[in-house]
Amino acid sequence: MRGVAEVKEPCSLPMLSVDMENKENGSVGVKNSMENGRPPDPADWAVMDVVNYFRTVGFEEQASAFQEQEIDGKSLLLMTRNDVLTGLQLKLGPALKIYEYHVKPLQTKHLKNNSS
């Protein structure tokens, strides 16, 4: 007989405010503020910050892949399109949206904010 896995309490970290109205391109509007429980710079995000970000923006099912692969903020900012499409073993549709509407914009914003 196999043991029963221990059920842990859900994490009570505050989530991002999300404008659930989908944009024309399939992305979801996200308001980034200090109240979201995450540092404003994705480079400072822990693995669970990345996971919670993707859960909040509507990728609940795919968020676990970031946890399984231990993708923290620094890793997220280094990801290529190919990493997201093949390395996370996600379905193509969600993977394309994750890269184009979330990973790429986060990378662009980070570079813009950290360039002299």
Summary of the structure (lengths in Angstrom):
residues: 116
radius of gyration: 14.9
end to end distance: 61.1
largest distance: 61.1
contacts: 286
relative contact order: 0.14
helix: 52%
strand: 9%
